[in-house]
Amino acid sequence: MPDDGVLCNGLYLDGARWDRELQCINDSLPGKLYDQMPVIHFLPNQDLTKAQIWEYEDSGAYPCPTYKTSTRSGALSTTGMSTNYILPVDIPTPEGRGPSYRILQGVAMLCALND
């Protein structure tokens, strides 16, 4: 057990897969819609500043949006956020396939599948 944070199991990637060999996000295999993520260790951290958000393209990490369901939509709460959206999770990307590539693919993580 970790001293700090929480371990999360059972998340799925939609639109990409977790490359177990390279330890980063990669293109989906033909005919496979979803890929199960390995256990993720979430550590508490301060909120990102705007300056840090613009540095994602240079860092090679994709801020993958995480949703409760695969519909990716929900009612707007009083905060202006969707009730289906949870948080972004920084996922490493391979060389030449940075965050903008994954954004165009619509890659997201899901807590539950409709299947």
C-alpha positions as CSV (number, residue, x, y, z in Angstrom):
1,M,0.0,0.0,0.0
2,P,1.2,3.5,-0.8
3,D,2.0,5.9,2.1
4,D,0.2,8.7,0.3
5,G,-2.5,8.9,-2.4
6,V,-4.9,6.3,-3.7
7,L,-4.6,3.3,-6.1
8,C,-7.3,3.2,-8.8
9,N,-8.1,0.1,-10.9
10,G,-10.7,-0.4,-13.6
11,L,-10.4,2.6,-15.9
12,Y,-10.6,2.2,-19.6
13,L,-9.1,4.2,-22.5
14,D,-11.4,5.1,-25.3
15,G,-9.8,6.0,-28.7
16,A,-6.3,4.7,-27.7
17,R,-4.6,1.9,-25.8
18,W,-2.0,1.7,-23.0
19,D,1.2,0.3,-24.6
20,R,2.5,-2.0,-21.8
21,E,5.9,-2.3,-23.5
22,L,6.6,1.4,-24.0
23,Q,4.7,2.4,-20.8
24,C,2.8,5.2,-22.6
25,I,-0.4,5.8,-24.6
26,N,-0.5,4.6,-28.2
27,D,-2.9,4.1,-31.1
28,S,-5.7,1.5,-30.7
29,L,-5.3,-2.0,-32.2
30,P,-7.6,-2.7,-35.1
31,G,-11.1,-3.7,-34.0
32,K,-10.5,-2.8,-30.3
33,L,-12.6,0.1,-29.1
34,Y,-11.4,0.1,-25.4
35,D,-8.3,-0.8,-23.5
36,Q,-8.1,-1.4,-19.8
37,M,-5.6,0.9,-18.0
38,P,-3.1,-0.5,-15.5
39,V,-3.5,0.4,-11.8
40,I,-3.0,4.2,-11.5
41,H,-1.4,5.8,-8.3
42,F,-3.1,9.2,-7.7
43,L,-1.1,11.5,-5.6
44,P,-2.5,14.8,-4.1
45,N,-1.1,17.9,-5.8
46,Q,-1.8,21.6,-6.0
47,D,-4.0,23.0,-8.8
48,L,-2.3,23.6,-12.1
49,T,-1.6,27.2,-13.1
50,K,-2.4,28.6,-16.6
51,A,1.4,28.6,-17.3
52,Q,1.7,24.9,-16.5
53,I,-1.3,24.0,-18.7
54,W,0.3,25.6,-21.8
55,E,3.5,23.5,-21.2
56,Y,1.7,20.1,-21.9
57,E,2.9,20.1,-25.6
58,D,6.5,20.4,-24.5
59,S,6.3,17.9,-21.6
60,G,4.9,15.0,-23.7
61,A,2.1,14.3,-21.2
62,Y,-1.5,14.2,-22.5
63,P,-4.1,15.6,-20.0
64,C,-6.6,12.8,-20.6
65,P,-10.1,13.7,-19.6
66,T,-11.8,11.1,-17.4
67,Y,-15.6,10.5,-17.5
68,K,-17.9,8.4,-15.4
69,T,-19.7,6.9,-18.5
70,S,-18.9,6.6,-22.3
71,T,-21.6,9.2,-23.2
72,R,-19.2,11.9,-22.2
73,S,-22.1,14.2,-21.5
74,G,-24.0,15.2,-18.4
75,A,-26.0,18.0,-16.9
76,L,-24.2,21.1,-16.1
77,S,-23.7,21.6,-12.4
78,T,-23.6,24.9,-10.5
79,T,-19.9,25.0,-11.1
80,G,-20.4,25.0,-14.9
81,M,-18.8,21.5,-15.2
82,S,-20.5,18.4,-16.6
83,T,-21.7,16.0,-13.9
84,N,-20.1,13.2,-16.0
85,Y,-16.6,14.7,-16.1
86,I,-14.2,13.8,-13.3
87,L,-10.6,15.1,-13.9
88,P,-7.7,15.1,-16.3
89,V,-5.1,12.5,-15.9
90,D,-1.6,13.1,-17.2
91,I,-0.6,10.2,-19.4
92,P,2.9,9.9,-21.1
93,T,2.9,9.9,-24.9
94,P,5.5,8.6,-27.4
95,E,7.7,10.8,-29.4
96,G,5.9,12.6,-32.3
97,R,2.4,11.8,-30.9
98,G,2.0,14.6,-28.4
99,P,-1.1,15.9,-26.7
100,S,-2.5,17.7,-29.8
101,Y,-2.6,14.3,-31.6
102,R,-4.6,12.7,-28.9
103,I,-7.0,15.7,-28.6
104,L,-7.8,15.3,-32.3
105,Q,-8.5,11.6,-31.8
106,G,-10.8,12.4,-28.9
107,V,-9.0,10.1,-26.5
108,A,-10.6,9.8,-23.0
109,M,-10.6,7.6,-20.0
110,L,-13.9,6.0,-18.8
111,C,-14.9,4.5,-15.4
112,A,-17.7,2.4,-17.0
113,L,-18.4,0.9,-20.4
114,N,-21.9,0.5,-22.0
115,D,-21.0,-3.0,-23.3
